[in-house]
Amino acid sequence: MYKNLNKVEKILNDFYNNYDEDSRLVRDKAHKVEYITTTKYIEKYLKIGDRILEIGAGTGRYSLNYAEKGYRVDAVELVKKNLDILKSKITDKININVIQGNCVDLNMYVNNTFDITLVLGPLYHLYDDENINKAISEALRVTKKGGKIFLAYITDDAVVLSYGLRKGNMKKLKLLCDDNWNVKKIPEEIFSTYKVDNFTKLIDEFNVKRLETIATDGISANMQDYINKLDEEEFKIYLDYHLKNCMRKDLIGYSNHILEIVEKK
């Protein structure tokens, strides 16, 4: 089971009880970039009739979107507030099964069940190697051979830009990092982050084929004041730039969120 489950669950419930997760991906132009990019790449691999699992579904922004499009969706969420919001949006017209649970124990599902498995939030809140490896292993276990797993994570360098520079916390940030500026994984700090190379090495330990690495929001989070001032035509132009450059290896490190797409062998 999840190490220190009660402690971590309390920290996350306290955080999300005071945070508007439901609007995060749609609250303004800058935040929409992550959602637009992620759905673009999910739909690149999604096929008619695929069964979808979202682990750490939040308030259901992705799960409900695909359930409304006719896919059979299962959604697992730990935080009660998020789960309640998700459930409140379910109608009789969609096929979605919602379960309160955590990413390191998916014993409610048998092996090789899903075609598409979305892990778009849990890695933000895992703080030790055992649980990180267990969460990825569980996602792989319940995915069919040849199925696609979408793993999102937050970058160390985005923390330097956003928390350190933009918010003026470089002295505190230095205390939260090791000598190589790897951000320490501390539950009380809420978010767990990775360098791109370190996450790549982690994924290569599993029996998967890496398909694509995507900077889902690119520079959007750290340039949000400028992006939100764009008119609709300018925003479309910016999106065109972003979507055509979000796979560039020389740019992805400073994205707040990275999406690693892998195939189960």
PyRosetta script that sets phi, psi and omega in degrees:
from pyrosetta import init, pose_from_sequence

init()
pose = pose_from_sequence("MYKNLNKVEKILNDFYNNYDEDSRLVRDKAHKVEYITTTKYIEKYLKIGDRILEIGAGTGRYSLNYAEKGYRVDAVELVKKNLDILKSKITDKININVIQGNCVDLNMYVNNTFDITLVLGPLYHLYDDENINKAISEALRVTKKGGKIFLAYITDDAVVLSYGLRKGNMKKLKLLCDDNWNVKKIPEEIFSTYKVDNFTKLIDEFNVKRLETIATDGISANMQDYINKLDEEEFKIYLDYHLKNCMRKDLIGYSNHILEIVEKK")
pose.set_psi(1, 166.8)
pose.set_omega(1, 179.0)
pose.set_phi(2, -54.5)
pose.set_psi(2, 123.7)
pose.set_omega(2, 175.3)
pose.set_phi(3, -62.0)
pose.set_psi(3, 135.8)
pose.set_omega(3, 178.2)
pose.set_phi(4, 52.9)
pose.set_psi(4, 39.7)
pose.set_omega(4, -174.2)
pose.set_phi(5, -53.8)
pose.set_psi(5, -48.4)
pose.set_omega(5, -176.4)
pose.set_phi(6, -62.4)
pose.set_psi(6, -41.4)
pose.set_omega(6, 179.6)
pose.set_phi(7, -64.4)
pose.set_psi(7, -49.1)
pose.set_omega(7, -177.6)
pose.set_phi(8, -65.9)
pose.set_psi(8, -42.4)
pose.set_omega(8, -179.8)
pose.set_phi(9, -61.8)
pose.set_psi(9, -39.8)
pose.set_omega(9, 178.6)
pose.set_phi(10, -65.2)
pose.set_psi(10, -43.6)
pose.set_omega(10, 179.3)
pose.set_phi(11, -60.3)
pose.set_psi(11, -44.5)
pose.set_omega(11, -177.6)
pose.set_phi(12, -70.4)
pose.set_psi(12, -40.1)
pose.set_omega(12, 177.1)
pose.set_phi(13, -63.3)
pose.set_psi(13, -42.4)
pose.set_omega(13, 178.3)
pose.set_phi(14, -61.7)
pose.set_psi(14, -41.0)
pose.set_omega(14, -179.5)
pose.set_phi(15, -66.4)
pose.set_psi(15, -52.5)
pose.set_omega(15, -174.3)
pose.set_phi(16, -73.7)
pose.set_psi(16, -20.6)
pose.set_omega(16, 173.4)
pose.set_phi(17, -65.1)
pose.set_psi(17, -21.1)
pose.set_omega(17, -178.9)
pose.set_phi(18, -116.6)
pose.set_psi(18, 20.8)
pose.set_omega(18, -177.8)
pose.set_phi(19, -134.1)
pose.set_psi(19, 138.8)
pose.set_omega(19, -178.9)
pose.set_phi(20, -88.9)
pose.set_psi(20, 76.8)
pose.set_omega(20, 179.2)
pose.set_phi(21, -65.8)
pose.set_psi(21, -31.4)
pose.set_omega(21, -173.8)
pose.set_phi(22, -61.9)
pose.set_psi(22, -32.1)
pose.set_omega(22, -177.7)
pose.set_phi(23, -99.8)
pose.set_psi(23, -0.2)
pose.set_omega(23, -169.8)
pose.set_phi(24, -55.0)
pose.set_psi(24, -42.5)
pose.set_omega(24, -173.6)
pose.set_phi(25, -87.0)
pose.set_psi(25, -3.0)
pose.set_omega(25, -176.1)
pose.set_phi(26, -134.6)
pose.set_psi(26, 6.0)
pose.set_omega(26, -169.6)
pose.set_phi(27, -71.4)
pose.set_psi(27, -23.1)
pose.set_omega(27, 176.6)
pose.set_phi(28, -162.1)
pose.set_psi(28, 177.7)
pose.set_omega(28, -176.0)
pose.set_phi(29, -59.0)
pose.set_psi(29, -44.8)
pose.set_omega(29, -176.8)
pose.set_phi(30, -61.8)
pose.set_psi(30, -40.9)
pose.set_omega(30, -179.5)
pose.set_phi(31, -73.5)
pose.set_psi(31, -27.9)
pose.set_omega(31, 180.0)
pose.set_phi(32, -66.7)
pose.set_psi(32, -23.5)
pose.set_omega(32, -177.0)
pose.set_phi(33, -58.0)
pose.set_psi(33, -43.8)
pose.set_omega(33, -179.6)
pose.set_phi(34, -61.6)
pose.set_psi(34, -45.1)
pose.set_omega(34, -178.8)
pose.set_phi(35, -66.2)
pose.set_psi(35, -45.1)
pose.set_omega(35, 179.7)
pose.set_phi(36, -60.3)
pose.set_psi(36, -44.0)
pose.set_omega(36, -178.2)
pose.set_phi(37, -68.4)
pose.set_psi(37, -45.1)
pose.set_omega(37, -178.4)
pose.set_phi(38, -62.6)
pose.set_psi(38, -45.7)
pose.set_omega(38, 179.8)
pose.set_phi(39, -65.9)
pose.set_psi(39, -33.9)
pose.set_omega(39, 177.2)
pose.set_phi(40, -58.4)
pose.set_psi(40, -42.8)
pose.set_omega(40, -177.0)
pose.set_phi(41, -82.0)
pose.set_psi(41, -29.8)
pose.set_omega(41, 172.2)
pose.set_phi(42, -60.7)
pose.set_psi(42, -46.1)
pose.set_omega(42, -175.5)
pose.set_phi(43, -72.7)
pose.set_psi(43, -16.7)
pose.set_omega(43, 173.3)
pose.set_phi(44, -64.4)
pose.set_psi(44, -33.5)
pose.set_omega(44, -175.7)
pose.set_phi(45, -106.7)
pose.set_psi(45, -14.7)
pose.set_omega(45, -176.1)
pose.set_phi(46, -73.9)
pose.set_psi(46, 134.4)
pose.set_omega(46, 179.6)
pose.set_phi(47, -119.2)
pose.set_psi(47, 155.1)
pose.set_omega(47, 176.9)
pose.set_phi(48, -57.5)
pose.set_psi(48, 132.8)
pose.set_omega(48, 178.8)
pose.set_phi(49, 89.3)
pose.set_psi(49, -5.1)
pose.set_omega(49, 179.3)
pose.set_phi(50, -64.6)
pose.set_psi(50, 145.2)
pose.set_omega(50, 173.9)
pose.set_phi(51, -100.8)
pose.set_psi(51, 132.8)
pose.set_omega(51, -171.6)
pose.set_phi(52, -115.5)
pose.set_psi(52, 136.6)
pose.set_omega(52, 169.4)
pose.set_phi(53, -118.7)
pose.set_psi(53, 129.1)
pose.set_omega(53, 169.5)
pose.set_phi(54, -112.6)
pose.set_psi(54, 119.9)
pose.set_omega(54, 178.8)
pose.set_phi(55, -99.0)
pose.set_psi(55, 123.9)
pose.set_omega(55, -173.8)
pose.set_phi(56, 75.8)
pose.set_psi(56, 56.1)
pose.set_omega(56, -169.8)
pose.set_phi(57, -77.1)
pose.set_psi(57, -7.2)
pose.set_omega(57, -179.0)
pose.set_phi(58, 60.4)
pose.set_psi(58, -132.1)
pose.set_omega(58, 179.3)
pose.set_phi(59, -93.1)
pose.set_psi(59, 7.7)
pose.set_omega(59, 170.3)
pose.set_phi(60, 94.8)
pose.set_psi(60, 17.7)
pose.set_omega(60, -177.4)
pose.set_phi(61, -54.8)
pose.set_psi(61, -44.7)
pose.set_omega(61, 179.3)
pose.set_phi(62, -82.7)
pose.set_psi(62, -47.3)
pose.set_omega(62, -176.6)
pose.set_phi(63, -57.5)
pose.set_psi(63, -47.8)
pose.set_omega(63, -178.7)
pose.set_phi(64, -67.6)
pose.set_psi(64, -35.3)
pose.set_omega(64, 177.8)
pose.set_phi(65, -57.2)
pose.set_psi(65, -46.5)
pose.set_omega(65, -177.0)
pose.set_phi(66, -79.8)
pose.set_psi(66, -30.0)
pose.set_omega(66, 173.9)
pose.set_phi(67, -64.3)
pose.set_psi(67, -40.4)
pose.set_omega(67, 179.2)
pose.set_phi(68, -67.0)
pose.set_psi(68, -22.1)
pose.set_omega(68, 177.4)
pose.set_phi(69, -87.4)
pose.set_psi(69, 3.4)
pose.set_omega(69, 173.8)
pose.set_phi(70, 101.9)
pose.set_psi(70, 2.1)
pose.set_omega(70, 179.4)
pose.set_phi(71, -82.7)
pose.set_psi(71, 151.2)
pose.set_omega(71, 173.4)
pose.set_phi(72, -83.8)
pose.set_psi(72, 119.8)
pose.set_omega(72, -171.1)
pose.set_phi(73, -124.8)
pose.set_psi(73, 137.6)
pose.set_omega(73, 167.3)
pose.set_phi(74, -114.0)
pose.set_psi(74, 138.6)
pose.set_omega(74, -179.2)
pose.set_phi(75, -129.6)
pose.set_psi(75, 128.5)
pose.set_omega(75, 178.2)
pose.set_phi(76, -116.4)
pose.set_psi(76, 129.1)
pose.set_omega(76, -179.6)
pose.set_phi(77, -142.0)
pose.set_psi(77, 138.4)
pose.set_omega(77, -178.1)
pose.set_phi(78, -85.8)
pose.set_psi(78, -43.0)
pose.set_omega(78, -170.2)
pose.set_phi(79, -79.2)
pose.set_psi(79, 124.4)
pose.set_omega(79, -173.6)
pose.set_phi(80, -62.1)
pose.set_psi(80, -42.8)
pose.set_omega(80, -179.8)
pose.set_phi(81, -58.8)
pose.set_psi(81, -48.1)
pose.set_omega(81, 179.6)
pose.set_phi(82, -61.5)
pose.set_psi(82, -42.8)
pose.set_omega(82, -179.3)
pose.set_phi(83, -61.5)
pose.set_psi(83, -43.4)
pose.set_omega(83, -179.5)
pose.set_phi(84, -63.3)
pose.set_psi(84, -39.7)
pose.set_omega(84, 177.6)
pose.set_phi(85, -64.8)
pose.set_psi(85, -44.4)
pose.set_omega(85, 178.4)
pose.set_phi(86, -57.7)
pose.set_psi(86, -49.6)
pose.set_omega(86, -178.0)
pose.set_phi(87, -61.8)
pose.set_psi(87, -33.2)
pose.set_omega(87, -177.9)
pose.set_phi(88, -67.2)
pose.set_psi(88, -17.3)
pose.set_omega(88, -177.5)
pose.set_phi(89, -97.2)
pose.set_psi(89, -4.0)
pose.set_omega(89, -177.2)
pose.set_phi(90, -76.1)
pose.set_psi(90, 134.9)
pose.set_omega(90, 175.7)
pose.set_phi(91, -117.2)
pose.set_psi(91, 168.4)
pose.set_omega(91, 179.7)
pose.set_phi(92, -68.9)
pose.set_psi(92, -12.6)
pose.set_omega(92, -174.7)
pose.set_phi(93, -86.9)
pose.set_psi(93, -6.3)
pose.set_omega(93, -177.2)
pose.set_phi(94, -118.9)
pose.set_psi(94, 153.5)
pose.set_omega(94, -177.0)
pose.set_phi(95, -106.4)
pose.set_psi(95, 91.6)
pose.set_omega(95, -179.0)
pose.set_phi(96, -139.1)
pose.set_psi(96, 136.9)
pose.set_omega(96, 177.7)
pose.set_phi(97, -114.9)
pose.set_psi(97, 120.7)
pose.set_omega(97, -174.5)
pose.set_phi(98, -112.7)
pose.set_psi(98, 131.8)
pose.set_omega(98, -176.9)
pose.set_phi(99, -132.8)
pose.set_psi(99, 137.3)
pose.set_omega(99, 170.3)
pose.set_phi(100, -83.5)
pose.set_psi(100, 123.7)
pose.set_omega(100, -178.1)
pose.set_phi(101, -172.1)
pose.set_psi(101, 177.9)
pose.set_omega(101, -179.7)
pose.set_phi(102, -120.1)
pose.set_psi(102, 160.4)
pose.set_omega(102, -169.5)
pose.set_phi(103, -72.0)
pose.set_psi(103, -16.2)
pose.set_omega(103, -176.3)
pose.set_phi(104, -92.6)
pose.set_psi(104, -1.3)
pose.set_omega(104, -179.4)
pose.set_phi(105, -145.5)
pose.set_psi(105, 93.6)
pose.set_omega(105, -179.8)
pose.set_phi(106, -107.3)
pose.set_psi(106, 42.9)
pose.set_omega(106, -174.5)
pose.set_phi(107, -66.5)
pose.set_psi(107, -9.5)
pose.set_omega(107, 176.3)
pose.set_phi(108, -74.3)
pose.set_psi(108, -8.9)
pose.set_omega(108, -179.5)
pose.set_phi(109, -119.3)
pose.set_psi(109, 139.5)
pose.set_omega(109, 176.4)
pose.set_phi(110, -82.0)
pose.set_psi(110, 167.6)
pose.set_omega(110, 179.3)
pose.set_phi(111, -60.3)
pose.set_psi(111, 150.1)
pose.set_omega(111, 168.6)
pose.set_phi(112, 57.1)
pose.set_psi(112, 49.8)
pose.set_omega(112, -176.5)
pose.set_phi(113, -98.7)
pose.set_psi(113, -38.3)
pose.set_omega(113, -167.7)
pose.set_phi(114, -110.7)
pose.set_psi(114, 148.2)
pose.set_omega(114, 176.3)
pose.set_phi(115, -85.6)
pose.set_psi(115, -36.7)
pose.set_omega(115, -179.2)
pose.set_phi(116, -128.3)
pose.set_psi(116, 126.2)
pose.set_omega(116, 177.1)
pose.set_phi(117, -122.8)
pose.set_psi(117, 121.8)
pose.set_omega(117, -178.1)
pose.set_phi(118, -103.0)
pose.set_psi(118, 123.0)
pose.set_omega(118, 175.9)
pose.set_phi(119, -122.2)
pose.set_psi(119, 75.6)
pose.set_omega(119, -168.1)
pose.set_phi(120, -101.9)
pose.set_psi(120, 10.0)
pose.set_omega(120, -179.8)
pose.set_phi(121, -151.6)
pose.set_psi(121, -33.7)
pose.set_omega(121, -173.8)
pose.set_phi(122, -56.3)
pose.set_psi(122, -35.9)
pose.set_omega(122, -177.6)
pose.set_phi(123, -70.2)
pose.set_psi(123, -11.0)
pose.set_omega(123, 174.5)
pose.set_phi(124, -71.1)
pose.set_psi(124, -19.2)
pose.set_omega(124, -169.9)
pose.set_phi(125, -130.5)
pose.set_psi(125, 31.6)
pose.set_omega(125, 174.4)
pose.set_phi(126, -115.1)
pose.set_psi(126, 134.4)
pose.set_omega(126, -165.2)
pose.set_phi(127, -122.2)
pose.set_psi(127, 1.1)
pose.set_omega(127, 177.2)
pose.set_phi(128, -142.7)
pose.set_psi(128, 156.5)
pose.set_omega(128, -173.5)
pose.set_phi(129, -59.5)
pose.set_psi(129, -37.9)
pose.set_omega(129, -177.4)
pose.set_phi(130, -60.0)
pose.set_psi(130, -48.0)
pose.set_omega(130, -178.4)
pose.set_phi(131, -72.6)
pose.set_psi(131, -35.8)
pose.set_omega(131, 176.4)
pose.set_phi(132, -60.6)
pose.set_psi(132, -48.7)
pose.set_omega(132, 180.0)
pose.set_phi(133, -65.6)
pose.set_psi(133, -36.8)
pose.set_omega(133, 179.6)
pose.set_phi(134, -66.2)
pose.set_psi(134, -42.3)
pose.set_omega(134, -179.6)
pose.set_phi(135, -62.6)
pose.set_psi(135, -44.0)
pose.set_omega(135, 179.4)
pose.set_phi(136, -67.6)
pose.set_psi(136, -40.7)
pose.set_omega(136, 178.9)
pose.set_phi(137, -61.5)
pose.set_psi(137, -42.6)
pose.set_omega(137, 179.2)
pose.set_phi(138, -65.3)
pose.set_psi(138, -41.7)
pose.set_omega(138, 177.4)
pose.set_phi(139, -61.0)
pose.set_psi(139, -40.7)
pose.set_omega(139, 177.9)
pose.set_phi(140, -68.0)
pose.set_psi(140, -41.2)
pose.set_omega(140, -177.2)
pose.set_phi(141, -58.2)
pose.set_psi(141, -44.0)
pose.set_omega(141, -174.6)
pose.set_phi(142, -84.5)
pose.set_psi(142, -3.3)
pose.set_omega(142, 179.0)
pose.set_phi(143, -94.0)
pose.set_psi(143, 141.1)
pose.set_omega(143, 179.0)
pose.set_phi(144, -67.2)
pose.set_psi(144, 154.4)
pose.set_omega(144, 171.9)
pose.set_phi(145, -59.9)
pose.set_psi(145, 130.2)
pose.set_omega(145, -175.5)
pose.set_phi(146, 87.0)
pose.set_psi(146, -7.4)
pose.set_omega(146, 177.7)
pose.set_phi(147, -73.7)
pose.set_psi(147, 163.6)
pose.set_omega(147, -175.6)
pose.set_phi(148, -109.4)
pose.set_psi(148, 136.3)
pose.set_omega(148, 177.2)
pose.set_phi(149, -117.7)
pose.set_psi(149, 130.7)
pose.set_omega(149, -178.5)
pose.set_phi(150, -109.8)
pose.set_psi(150, 113.7)
pose.set_omega(150, -174.1)
pose.set_phi(151, -114.1)
pose.set_psi(151, 114.2)
pose.set_omega(151, 179.1)
pose.set_phi(152, -100.8)
pose.set_psi(152, 143.8)
pose.set_omega(152, 175.0)
pose.set_phi(153, -147.7)
pose.set_psi(153, 165.5)
pose.set_omega(153, 179.6)
pose.set_phi(154, -103.8)
pose.set_psi(154, 143.6)
pose.set_omega(154, -175.7)
pose.set_phi(155, -93.0)
pose.set_psi(155, 147.8)
pose.set_omega(155, 173.7)
pose.set_phi(156, -58.1)
pose.set_psi(156, -43.5)
pose.set_omega(156, -173.9)
pose.set_phi(157, -67.6)
pose.set_psi(157, -29.9)
pose.set_omega(157, 175.6)
pose.set_phi(158, -65.1)
pose.set_psi(158, -33.5)
pose.set_omega(158, 177.9)
pose.set_phi(159, -66.1)
pose.set_psi(159, -39.6)
pose.set_omega(159, 177.7)
pose.set_phi(160, -61.1)
pose.set_psi(160, -46.2)
pose.set_omega(160, -178.2)
pose.set_phi(161, -67.7)
pose.set_psi(161, -49.9)
pose.set_omega(161, -173.1)
pose.set_phi(162, -78.7)
pose.set_psi(162, -60.5)
pose.set_omega(162, -175.6)
pose.set_phi(163, -74.0)
pose.set_psi(163, -42.3)
pose.set_omega(163, -175.9)
pose.set_phi(164, -74.8)
pose.set_psi(164, -56.1)
pose.set_omega(164, -174.1)
pose.set_phi(165, -86.3)
pose.set_psi(165, -57.1)
pose.set_omega(165, -174.5)
pose.set_phi(166, -62.7)
pose.set_psi(166, -38.6)
pose.set_omega(166, -176.9)
pose.set_phi(167, -98.2)
pose.set_psi(167, 2.6)
pose.set_omega(167, 172.7)
pose.set_phi(168, 70.7)
pose.set_psi(168, 40.9)
pose.set_omega(168, -175.9)
pose.set_phi(169, -121.5)
pose.set_psi(169, 34.2)
pose.set_omega(169, -175.5)
pose.set_phi(170, -62.8)
pose.set_psi(170, -36.9)
pose.set_omega(170, -179.5)
pose.set_phi(171, -65.7)
pose.set_psi(171, -45.5)
pose.set_omega(171, 178.2)
pose.set_phi(172, -67.1)
pose.set_psi(172, -39.4)
pose.set_omega(172, -178.9)
pose.set_phi(173, -60.9)
pose.set_psi(173, -40.5)
pose.set_omega(173, 179.5)
pose.set_phi(174, -57.3)
pose.set_psi(174, -36.5)
pose.set_omega(174, 178.6)
pose.set_phi(175, -71.0)
pose.set_psi(175, -22.5)
pose.set_omega(175, -179.1)
pose.set_phi(176, -90.8)
pose.set_psi(176, 1.2)
pose.set_omega(176, -177.5)
pose.set_phi(177, -120.0)
pose.set_psi(177, 156.8)
pose.set_omega(177, 172.3)
pose.set_phi(178, -83.4)
pose.set_psi(178, -173.3)
pose.set_omega(178, -175.1)
pose.set_phi(179, -66.1)
pose.set_psi(179, -19.0)
pose.set_omega(179, 179.6)
pose.set_phi(180, -102.0)
pose.set_psi(180, 15.0)
pose.set_omega(180, 178.5)
pose.set_phi(181, 63.7)
pose.set_psi(181, 30.7)
pose.set_omega(181, 165.8)
pose.set_phi(182, -83.4)
pose.set_psi(182, 123.5)
pose.set_omega(182, -178.2)
pose.set_phi(183, -71.8)
pose.set_psi(183, 127.2)
pose.set_omega(183, -179.6)
pose.set_phi(184, -67.5)
pose.set_psi(184, 146.3)
pose.set_omega(184, -178.7)
pose.set_phi(185, -92.6)
pose.set_psi(185, 102.1)
pose.set_omega(185, -173.9)
pose.set_phi(186, -124.8)
pose.set_psi(186, 117.2)
pose.set_omega(186, -177.2)
pose.set_phi(187, -52.8)
pose.set_psi(187, -39.9)
pose.set_omega(187, -178.1)
pose.set_phi(188, -65.0)
pose.set_psi(188, -19.5)
pose.set_omega(188, 176.5)
pose.set_phi(189, -88.2)
pose.set_psi(189, 0.9)
pose.set_omega(189, 172.7)
pose.set_phi(190, 73.9)
pose.set_psi(190, -55.8)
pose.set_omega(190, -170.3)
pose.set_phi(191, -103.1)
pose.set_psi(191, 135.6)
pose.set_omega(191, 177.2)
pose.set_phi(192, -103.7)
pose.set_psi(192, 131.1)
pose.set_omega(192, -172.2)
pose.set_phi(193, -128.0)
pose.set_psi(193, 166.9)
pose.set_omega(193, -174.0)
pose.set_phi(194, -143.1)
pose.set_psi(194, 150.5)
pose.set_omega(194, 162.5)
pose.set_phi(195, -81.6)
pose.set_psi(195, 148.1)
pose.set_omega(195, -175.4)
pose.set_phi(196, -58.1)
pose.set_psi(196, -46.0)
pose.set_omega(196, -178.8)
pose.set_phi(197, -62.7)
pose.set_psi(197, -38.9)
pose.set_omega(197, -180.0)
pose.set_phi(198, -67.1)
pose.set_psi(198, -38.5)
pose.set_omega(198, 178.4)
pose.set_phi(199, -69.0)
pose.set_psi(199, -37.3)
pose.set_omega(199, 177.1)
pose.set_phi(200, -60.4)
pose.set_psi(200, -44.3)
pose.set_omega(200, 177.9)
pose.set_phi(201, -62.3)
pose.set_psi(201, -38.8)
pose.set_omega(201, 177.8)
pose.set_phi(202, -61.5)
pose.set_psi(202, -48.0)
pose.set_omega(202, -177.8)
pose.set_phi(203, -65.8)
pose.set_psi(203, -33.9)
pose.set_omega(203, -178.5)
pose.set_phi(204, -67.5)
pose.set_psi(204, -10.7)
pose.set_omega(204, 176.0)
pose.set_phi(205, -79.1)
pose.set_psi(205, -10.3)
pose.set_omega(205, -177.3)
pose.set_phi(206, -104.1)
pose.set_psi(206, 163.3)
pose.set_omega(206, -177.3)
pose.set_phi(207, -84.6)
pose.set_psi(207, 69.7)
pose.set_omega(207, -178.1)
pose.set_phi(208, -135.2)
pose.set_psi(208, 161.0)
pose.set_omega(208, 171.0)
pose.set_phi(209, -106.4)
pose.set_psi(209, 119.9)
pose.set_omega(209, 177.7)
pose.set_phi(210, -74.6)
pose.set_psi(210, 129.1)
pose.set_omega(210, -176.5)
pose.set_phi(211, -102.5)
pose.set_psi(211, -53.2)
pose.set_omega(211, -176.3)
pose.set_phi(212, -152.0)
pose.set_psi(212, 149.6)
pose.set_omega(212, 172.8)
pose.set_phi(213, -121.6)
pose.set_psi(213, 120.7)
pose.set_omega(213, -170.8)
pose.set_phi(214, -120.5)
pose.set_psi(214, 132.8)
pose.set_omega(214, 170.8)
pose.set_phi(215, -86.0)
pose.set_psi(215, 95.1)
pose.set_omega(215, -167.4)
pose.set_phi(216, -70.1)
pose.set_psi(216, -30.0)
pose.set_omega(216, 174.9)
pose.set_phi(217, -117.6)
pose.set_psi(217, -4.0)
pose.set_omega(217, 175.1)
pose.set_phi(218, 51.9)
pose.set_psi(218, -129.9)
pose.set_omega(218, -179.4)
pose.set_phi(219, -87.2)
pose.set_psi(219, 4.1)
pose.set_omega(219, -169.8)
pose.set_phi(220, -59.9)
pose.set_psi(220, -43.1)
pose.set_omega(220, -176.8)
pose.set_phi(221, -63.8)
pose.set_psi(221, -40.9)
pose.set_omega(221, -176.3)
pose.set_phi(222, -88.1)
pose.set_psi(222, -5.7)
pose.set_omega(222, 174.6)
pose.set_phi(223, -119.3)
pose.set_psi(223, 23.9)
pose.set_omega(223, -170.7)
pose.set_phi(224, -63.6)
pose.set_psi(224, -33.1)
pose.set_omega(224, -179.9)
pose.set_phi(225, -61.9)
pose.set_psi(225, -35.8)
pose.set_omega(225, 179.5)
pose.set_phi(226, -77.9)
pose.set_psi(226, -43.1)
pose.set_omega(226, -177.7)
pose.set_phi(227, -64.5)
pose.set_psi(227, -39.3)
pose.set_omega(227, -178.7)
pose.set_phi(228, -69.6)
pose.set_psi(228, -15.4)
pose.set_omega(228, 176.9)
pose.set_phi(229, -87.9)
pose.set_psi(229, -8.6)
pose.set_omega(229, 179.9)
pose.set_phi(230, -68.0)
pose.set_psi(230, 142.5)
pose.set_omega(230, 171.6)
pose.set_phi(231, -78.1)
pose.set_psi(231, 175.2)
pose.set_omega(231, -173.0)
pose.set_phi(232, -60.4)
pose.set_psi(232, -39.7)
pose.set_omega(232, -179.9)
pose.set_phi(233, -66.9)
pose.set_psi(233, -43.2)
pose.set_omega(233, 178.9)
pose.set_phi(234, -65.2)
pose.set_psi(234, -37.8)
pose.set_omega(234, 179.1)
pose.set_phi(235, -64.3)
pose.set_psi(235, -39.9)
pose.set_omega(235, 176.7)
pose.set_phi(236, -61.6)
pose.set_psi(236, -38.4)
pose.set_omega(236, 178.0)
pose.set_phi(237, -66.2)
pose.set_psi(237, -44.3)
pose.set_omega(237, 177.6)
pose.set_phi(238, -61.1)
pose.set_psi(238, -43.7)
pose.set_omega(238, 178.4)
pose.set_phi(239, -59.1)
pose.set_psi(239, -40.2)
pose.set_omega(239, 178.3)
pose.set_phi(240, -60.7)
pose.set_psi(240, -44.4)
pose.set_omega(240, 176.1)
pose.set_phi(241, -59.9)
pose.set_psi(241, -49.8)
pose.set_omega(241, -176.9)
pose.set_phi(242, -60.3)
pose.set_psi(242, -49.3)
pose.set_omega(242, -174.9)
pose.set_phi(243, -66.7)
pose.set_psi(243, -26.4)
pose.set_omega(243, 179.1)
pose.set_phi(244, -88.2)
pose.set_psi(244, -5.2)
pose.set_omega(244, -178.6)
pose.set_phi(245, -126.8)
pose.set_psi(245, 2.0)
pose.set_omega(245, -172.4)
pose.set_phi(246, -74.3)
pose.set_psi(246, -4.1)
pose.set_omega(246, 176.0)
pose.set_phi(247, -104.8)
pose.set_psi(247, -0.4)
pose.set_omega(247, -177.8)
pose.set_phi(248, -67.9)
pose.set_psi(248, 122.8)
pose.set_omega(248, -177.3)
pose.set_phi(249, -63.0)
pose.set_psi(249, -27.1)
pose.set_omega(249, -178.2)
pose.set_phi(250, -80.1)
pose.set_psi(250, -4.2)
pose.set_omega(250, -178.1)
pose.set_phi(251, -119.4)
pose.set_psi(251, -18.2)
pose.set_omega(251, -166.5)
pose.set_phi(252, -71.2)
pose.set_psi(252, -24.6)
pose.set_omega(252, -172.5)
pose.set_phi(253, -61.1)
pose.set_psi(253, -30.0)
pose.set_omega(253, -177.3)
pose.set_phi(254, -93.4)
pose.set_psi(254, 4.2)
pose.set_omega(254, 172.3)
pose.set_phi(255, -68.5)
pose.set_psi(255, 140.8)
pose.set_omega(255, 175.3)
pose.set_phi(256, -62.9)
pose.set_psi(256, -41.2)
pose.set_omega(256, -175.3)
pose.set_phi(257, -124.3)
pose.set_psi(257, 136.3)
pose.set_omega(257, 176.6)
pose.set_phi(258, -118.4)
pose.set_psi(258, 142.0)
pose.set_omega(258, 175.3)
pose.set_phi(259, -115.8)
pose.set_psi(259, 116.7)
pose.set_omega(259, 176.1)
pose.set_phi(260, -100.9)
pose.set_psi(260, 120.6)
pose.set_omega(260, -178.9)
pose.set_phi(261, -106.2)
pose.set_psi(261, 124.0)
pose.set_omega(261, -178.5)
pose.set_phi(262, -130.1)
pose.set_psi(262, 159.4)
pose.set_omega(262, 176.9)
pose.set_phi(263, -115.6)
pose.set_psi(263, 133.6)
pose.set_omega(263, 178.6)
pose.set_phi(264, -74.3)
pose.set_psi(264, 127.2)
pose.set_omega(264, 180.0)
pose.set_phi(265, -80.0)
pose.dump_pdb("model.pdb")
